[in-house]
Amino acid sequence: MIGIKTKLNPAQLAAIKAKLTKLRGVLERASQVDEKIEQGIKEEINAIFDTEGSAGGSSWPRLAPMTIRLRTSRGTWPGKILQEFGELRGGIHVKSDGAKVKIEVDAPYASIHHEGTRKVPQRRFLPRDERLLALTKGPVQEFIRAVINDLR
């Protein structure tokens, strides 16, 4: 084991303590970046569902007459598209870990609606890539500016 001894005067010790206190604030703020990213993406997804797609760029196609009849017979129409029972919207989970953002959707039929098929029109309910980039870029830039200001 190598030992290093040094003598610090009270002013040097106070300066080191001040820097460590600033560094602790930076580390605490870093965890808040992930929370802000997750919250921003969740709010965007909710806006897309609330506006039936228009917040994501374009409104979703109307339901087919047969689907409207089926939902009417179940007592779930009039209502919102893709929100008959809430499984799809309620099963979306967003996680950010500082290196990546992961969006998971529990509903096994999610990709059918999000991507569309020959028989089912596309109804995108997740933000587009450029919007996801903007939603992550803002909190990261805000964090970097705060760190620079804190460490000055």
PyRosetta script that sets phi, psi and omega in degrees:
from pyrosetta import init, pose_from_sequence

init()
pose = pose_from_sequence("MIGIKTKLNPAQLAAIKAKLTKLRGVLERASQVDEKIEQGIKEEINAIFDTEGSAGGSSWPRLAPMTIRLRTSRGTWPGKILQEFGELRGGIHVKSDGAKVKIEVDAPYASIHHEGTRKVPQRRFLPRDERLLALTKGPVQEFIRAVINDLR")
pose.set_psi(1, 137.1)
pose.set_omega(1, 179.6)
pose.set_phi(2, -103.4)
pose.set_psi(2, 132.0)
pose.set_omega(2, 178.3)
pose.set_phi(3, -112.7)
pose.set_psi(3, 142.4)
pose.set_omega(3, 177.2)
pose.set_phi(4, -123.8)
pose.set_psi(4, 128.7)
pose.set_omega(4, 177.3)
pose.set_phi(5, -115.9)
pose.set_psi(5, 140.0)
pose.set_omega(5, 175.9)
pose.set_phi(6, -147.8)
pose.set_psi(6, 154.2)
pose.set_omega(6, 176.8)
pose.set_phi(7, -111.2)
pose.set_psi(7, 129.4)
pose.set_omega(7, 178.9)
pose.set_phi(8, -115.4)
pose.set_psi(8, 140.3)
pose.set_omega(8, 173.9)
pose.set_phi(9, -82.9)
pose.set_psi(9, 164.6)
pose.set_omega(9, -176.4)
pose.set_phi(10, -56.6)
pose.set_psi(10, -34.3)
pose.set_omega(10, -179.7)
pose.set_phi(11, -68.1)
pose.set_psi(11, -41.3)
pose.set_omega(11, 178.0)
pose.set_phi(12, -65.4)
pose.set_psi(12, -42.6)
pose.set_omega(12, 179.2)
pose.set_phi(13, -62.1)
pose.set_psi(13, -42.4)
pose.set_omega(13, 178.3)
pose.set_phi(14, -63.5)
pose.set_psi(14, -38.9)
pose.set_omega(14, 178.9)
pose.set_phi(15, -65.0)
pose.set_psi(15, -41.5)
pose.set_omega(15, 178.4)
pose.set_phi(16, -65.0)
pose.set_psi(16, -43.9)
pose.set_omega(16, 178.3)
pose.set_phi(17, -60.2)
pose.set_psi(17, -40.8)
pose.set_omega(17, 179.6)
pose.set_phi(18, -63.7)
pose.set_psi(18, -42.4)
pose.set_omega(18, 178.1)
pose.set_phi(19, -64.2)
pose.set_psi(19, -41.4)
pose.set_omega(19, 179.2)
pose.set_phi(20, -65.5)
pose.set_psi(20, -36.6)
pose.set_omega(20, 176.9)
pose.set_phi(21, -64.3)
pose.set_psi(21, -42.2)
pose.set_omega(21, 177.1)
pose.set_phi(22, -63.3)
pose.set_psi(22, -41.4)
pose.set_omega(22, -179.9)
pose.set_phi(23, -63.9)
pose.set_psi(23, -39.4)
pose.set_omega(23, 177.4)
pose.set_phi(24, -61.1)
pose.set_psi(24, -41.0)
pose.set_omega(24, 177.2)
pose.set_phi(25, -62.2)
pose.set_psi(25, -38.7)
pose.set_omega(25, 177.7)
pose.set_phi(26, -62.3)
pose.set_psi(26, -45.7)
pose.set_omega(26, -178.6)
pose.set_phi(27, -64.7)
pose.set_psi(27, -38.9)
pose.set_omega(27, 177.8)
pose.set_phi(28, -65.5)
pose.set_psi(28, -39.7)
pose.set_omega(28, 180.0)
pose.set_phi(29, -67.4)
pose.set_psi(29, -30.9)
pose.set_omega(29, -179.2)
pose.set_phi(30, -60.9)
pose.set_psi(30, -39.8)
pose.set_omega(30, 179.8)
pose.set_phi(31, -67.6)
pose.set_psi(31, -26.4)
pose.set_omega(31, 179.1)
pose.set_phi(32, -72.5)
pose.set_psi(32, -22.3)
pose.set_omega(32, 178.9)
pose.set_phi(33, -62.8)
pose.set_psi(33, -47.3)
pose.set_omega(33, 178.8)
pose.set_phi(34, -59.3)
pose.set_psi(34, -42.6)
pose.set_omega(34, 179.4)
pose.set_phi(35, -62.2)
pose.set_psi(35, -41.1)
pose.set_omega(35, 179.8)
pose.set_phi(36, -67.0)
pose.set_psi(36, -39.8)
pose.set_omega(36, 178.4)
pose.set_phi(37, -63.8)
pose.set_psi(37, -48.7)
pose.set_omega(37, 179.8)
pose.set_phi(38, -58.8)
pose.set_psi(38, -46.3)
pose.set_omega(38, -178.4)
pose.set_phi(39, -63.1)
pose.set_psi(39, -42.5)
pose.set_omega(39, 179.7)
pose.set_phi(40, -61.8)
pose.set_psi(40, -42.2)
pose.set_omega(40, 179.8)
pose.set_phi(41, -68.8)
pose.set_psi(41, -41.2)
pose.set_omega(41, 178.1)
pose.set_phi(42, -61.3)
pose.set_psi(42, -42.4)
pose.set_omega(42, 178.6)
pose.set_phi(43, -63.5)
pose.set_psi(43, -38.7)
pose.set_omega(43, 178.9)
pose.set_phi(44, -64.5)
pose.set_psi(44, -44.8)
pose.set_omega(44, 178.8)
pose.set_phi(45, -62.1)
pose.set_psi(45, -43.6)
pose.set_omega(45, 178.4)
pose.set_phi(46, -62.2)
pose.set_psi(46, -38.5)
pose.set_omega(46, 178.1)
pose.set_phi(47, -64.6)
pose.set_psi(47, -38.0)
pose.set_omega(47, 178.6)
pose.set_phi(48, -64.3)
pose.set_psi(48, -44.5)
pose.set_omega(48, 177.5)
pose.set_phi(49, -65.5)
pose.set_psi(49, -44.0)
pose.set_omega(49, -178.0)
pose.set_phi(50, -61.2)
pose.set_psi(50, -36.1)
pose.set_omega(50, -177.9)
pose.set_phi(51, -98.8)
pose.set_psi(51, 9.1)
pose.set_omega(51, -178.4)
pose.set_phi(52, 50.2)
pose.set_psi(52, 49.9)
pose.set_omega(52, 172.5)
pose.set_phi(53, 100.3)
pose.set_psi(53, -27.0)
pose.set_omega(53, -171.7)
pose.set_phi(54, -64.9)
pose.set_psi(54, -29.2)
pose.set_omega(54, 176.9)
pose.set_phi(55, -67.8)
pose.set_psi(55, -21.0)
pose.set_omega(55, 179.2)
pose.set_phi(56, -92.3)
pose.set_psi(56, -0.4)
pose.set_omega(56, 177.4)
pose.set_phi(57, 133.7)
pose.set_psi(57, -45.2)
pose.set_omega(57, 179.0)
pose.set_phi(58, -149.6)
pose.set_psi(58, 144.9)
pose.set_omega(58, -179.0)
pose.set_phi(59, -64.8)
pose.set_psi(59, 145.8)
pose.set_omega(59, 178.4)
pose.set_phi(60, -68.7)
pose.set_psi(60, 150.3)
pose.set_omega(60, 174.3)
pose.set_phi(61, -61.8)
pose.set_psi(61, 149.7)
pose.set_omega(61, 177.4)
pose.set_phi(62, -62.5)
pose.set_psi(62, 157.9)
pose.set_omega(62, 175.8)
pose.set_phi(63, -70.1)
pose.set_psi(63, 151.1)
pose.set_omega(63, 176.6)
pose.set_phi(64, -67.5)
pose.set_psi(64, 148.4)
pose.set_omega(64, 179.0)
pose.set_phi(65, -53.0)
pose.set_psi(65, -38.7)
pose.set_omega(65, 179.7)
pose.set_phi(66, -63.6)
pose.set_psi(66, -38.6)
pose.set_omega(66, 178.8)
pose.set_phi(67, -68.0)
pose.set_psi(67, -39.1)
pose.set_omega(67, 177.8)
pose.set_phi(68, -63.1)
pose.set_psi(68, -42.7)
pose.set_omega(68, 177.9)
pose.set_phi(69, -61.8)
pose.set_psi(69, -44.2)
pose.set_omega(69, 179.9)
pose.set_phi(70, -62.1)
pose.set_psi(70, -47.1)
pose.set_omega(70, -178.7)
pose.set_phi(71, -68.1)
pose.set_psi(71, -33.8)
pose.set_omega(71, 176.6)
pose.set_phi(72, -63.6)
pose.set_psi(72, -42.8)
pose.set_omega(72, 179.4)
pose.set_phi(73, -65.4)
pose.set_psi(73, -26.8)
pose.set_omega(73, 178.1)
pose.set_phi(74, -86.7)
pose.set_psi(74, -9.8)
pose.set_omega(74, -177.9)
pose.set_phi(75, 81.1)
pose.set_psi(75, 19.2)
pose.set_omega(75, -179.6)
pose.set_phi(76, -111.1)
pose.set_psi(76, 15.2)
pose.set_omega(76, 175.2)
pose.set_phi(77, -136.9)
pose.set_psi(77, 136.5)
pose.set_omega(77, 6.2)
pose.set_phi(78, -68.2)
pose.set_psi(78, 153.4)
pose.set_omega(78, -179.0)
pose.set_phi(79, -172.8)
pose.set_psi(79, -163.8)
pose.set_omega(79, -178.7)
pose.set_phi(80, -97.7)
pose.set_psi(80, 143.5)
pose.set_omega(80, 176.0)
pose.set_phi(81, -65.0)
pose.set_psi(81, 140.9)
pose.set_omega(81, 179.7)
pose.set_phi(82, 63.6)
pose.set_psi(82, 17.7)
pose.set_omega(82, -177.8)
pose.set_phi(83, -135.9)
pose.set_psi(83, 39.3)
pose.set_omega(83, -178.4)
pose.set_phi(84, -64.2)
pose.set_psi(84, -48.1)
pose.set_omega(84, -178.0)
pose.set_phi(85, -118.1)
pose.set_psi(85, -7.3)
pose.set_omega(85, 177.3)
pose.set_phi(86, 85.6)
pose.set_psi(86, 4.0)
pose.set_omega(86, -177.7)
pose.set_phi(87, -67.7)
pose.set_psi(87, -42.0)
pose.set_omega(87, -177.7)
pose.set_phi(88, -66.7)
pose.set_psi(88, -56.1)
pose.set_omega(88, -178.2)
pose.set_phi(89, -62.5)
pose.set_psi(89, -42.1)
pose.set_omega(89, -178.1)
pose.set_phi(90, -73.6)
pose.set_psi(90, -14.0)
pose.set_omega(90, -177.2)
pose.set_phi(91, -101.9)
pose.set_psi(91, 20.3)
pose.set_omega(91, 179.2)
pose.set_phi(92, -100.0)
pose.set_psi(92, 126.2)
pose.set_omega(92, -177.2)
pose.set_phi(93, -124.4)
pose.set_psi(93, 132.4)
pose.set_omega(93, -179.4)
pose.set_phi(94, -116.4)
pose.set_psi(94, 129.2)
pose.set_omega(94, 178.4)
pose.set_phi(95, -132.6)
pose.set_psi(95, 131.8)
pose.set_omega(95, 175.9)
pose.set_phi(96, -123.3)
pose.set_psi(96, 133.3)
pose.set_omega(96, -177.1)
pose.set_phi(97, -122.8)
pose.set_psi(97, 19.4)
pose.set_omega(97, 179.2)
pose.set_phi(98, 92.1)
pose.set_psi(98, -23.4)
pose.set_omega(98, -179.9)
pose.set_phi(99, -115.3)
pose.set_psi(99, -28.5)
pose.set_omega(99, -177.9)
pose.set_phi(100, -154.0)
pose.set_psi(100, 162.2)
pose.set_omega(100, 175.0)
pose.set_phi(101, -116.1)
pose.set_psi(101, 131.8)
pose.set_omega(101, -178.9)
pose.set_phi(102, -121.5)
pose.set_psi(102, 128.8)
pose.set_omega(102, 176.3)
pose.set_phi(103, -115.0)
pose.set_psi(103, 120.1)
pose.set_omega(103, 178.7)
pose.set_phi(104, -114.8)
pose.set_psi(104, 142.7)
pose.set_omega(104, 178.9)
pose.set_phi(105, -126.2)
pose.set_psi(105, 122.4)
pose.set_omega(105, -175.6)
pose.set_phi(106, -71.5)
pose.set_psi(106, -36.9)
pose.set_omega(106, -173.3)
pose.set_phi(107, -63.1)
pose.set_psi(107, 123.6)
pose.set_omega(107, -178.1)
pose.set_phi(108, -65.3)
pose.set_psi(108, -19.2)
pose.set_omega(108, -178.3)
pose.set_phi(109, -95.3)
pose.set_psi(109, 5.2)
pose.set_omega(109, -174.2)
pose.set_phi(110, -57.7)
pose.set_psi(110, -45.9)
pose.set_omega(110, -176.3)
pose.set_phi(111, -65.5)
pose.set_psi(111, -29.5)
pose.set_omega(111, 178.3)
pose.set_phi(112, -60.4)
pose.set_psi(112, -45.2)
pose.set_omega(112, -179.6)
pose.set_phi(113, -76.4)
pose.set_psi(113, -40.0)
pose.set_omega(113, -176.6)
pose.set_phi(114, -67.8)
pose.set_psi(114, -43.1)
pose.set_omega(114, -177.4)
pose.set_phi(115, -93.3)
pose.set_psi(115, -29.4)
pose.set_omega(115, -177.3)
pose.set_phi(116, 84.2)
pose.set_psi(116, 160.2)
pose.set_omega(116, 176.2)
pose.set_phi(117, -137.0)
pose.set_psi(117, -173.5)
pose.set_omega(117, 176.4)
pose.set_phi(118, -62.8)
pose.set_psi(118, -34.0)
pose.set_omega(118, -175.6)
pose.set_phi(119, -100.7)
pose.set_psi(119, -21.7)
pose.set_omega(119, -178.3)
pose.set_phi(120, -113.6)
pose.set_psi(120, 121.2)
pose.set_omega(120, -179.3)
pose.set_phi(121, -68.6)
pose.set_psi(121, 150.9)
pose.set_omega(121, 178.7)
pose.set_phi(122, -68.6)
pose.set_psi(122, 130.6)
pose.set_omega(122, 175.1)
pose.set_phi(123, -134.7)
pose.set_psi(123, 88.2)
pose.set_omega(123, -176.6)
pose.set_phi(124, -68.5)
pose.set_psi(124, 125.5)
pose.set_omega(124, 179.4)
pose.set_phi(125, -116.4)
pose.set_psi(125, -2.6)
pose.set_omega(125, 174.4)
pose.set_phi(126, -106.1)
pose.set_psi(126, 147.4)
pose.set_omega(126, 179.4)
pose.set_phi(127, -61.1)
pose.set_psi(127, 147.3)
pose.set_omega(127, 176.7)
pose.set_phi(128, -68.7)
pose.set_psi(128, 161.1)
pose.set_omega(128, -175.2)
pose.set_phi(129, -54.4)
pose.set_psi(129, -44.4)
pose.set_omega(129, -177.9)
pose.set_phi(130, -65.6)
pose.set_psi(130, -32.7)
pose.set_omega(130, 177.2)
pose.set_phi(131, -72.6)
pose.set_psi(131, -39.2)
pose.set_omega(131, 176.4)
pose.set_phi(132, -61.2)
pose.set_psi(132, -41.0)
pose.set_omega(132, 178.3)
pose.set_phi(133, -60.7)
pose.set_psi(133, -44.7)
pose.set_omega(133, 179.3)
pose.set_phi(134, -64.1)
pose.set_psi(134, -39.1)
pose.set_omega(134, -178.9)
pose.set_phi(135, -68.5)
pose.set_psi(135, -26.7)
pose.set_omega(135, 178.2)
pose.set_phi(136, -91.0)
pose.set_psi(136, -32.8)
pose.set_omega(136, -175.8)
pose.set_phi(137, -64.9)
pose.set_psi(137, -42.0)
pose.set_omega(137, -177.4)
pose.set_phi(138, -57.4)
pose.set_psi(138, -56.6)
pose.set_omega(138, 179.4)
pose.set_phi(139, -61.4)
pose.set_psi(139, -34.3)
pose.set_omega(139, 179.5)
pose.set_phi(140, -68.7)
pose.set_psi(140, -44.8)
pose.set_omega(140, 178.1)
pose.set_phi(141, -63.1)
pose.set_psi(141, -40.6)
pose.set_omega(141, 178.0)
pose.set_phi(142, -60.8)
pose.set_psi(142, -42.2)
pose.set_omega(142, 178.5)
pose.set_phi(143, -63.4)
pose.set_psi(143, -46.2)
pose.set_omega(143, -178.3)
pose.set_phi(144, -62.5)
pose.set_psi(144, -43.2)
pose.set_omega(144, 178.0)
pose.set_phi(145, -61.7)
pose.set_psi(145, -41.6)
pose.set_omega(145, 179.6)
pose.set_phi(146, -65.1)
pose.set_psi(146, -40.1)
pose.set_omega(146, 179.3)
pose.set_phi(147, -63.6)
pose.set_psi(147, -44.8)
pose.set_omega(147, 179.6)
pose.set_phi(148, -60.9)
pose.set_psi(148, -43.4)
pose.set_omega(148, 179.1)
pose.set_phi(149, -66.0)
pose.set_psi(149, -40.5)
pose.set_omega(149, -179.1)
pose.set_phi(150, -66.0)
pose.set_psi(150, -35.3)
pose.set_omega(150, -174.9)
pose.set_phi(151, -90.4)
pose.set_psi(151, 3.1)
pose.set_omega(151, 177.3)
pose.set_phi(152, -74.8)
pose.dump_pdb("model.pdb")
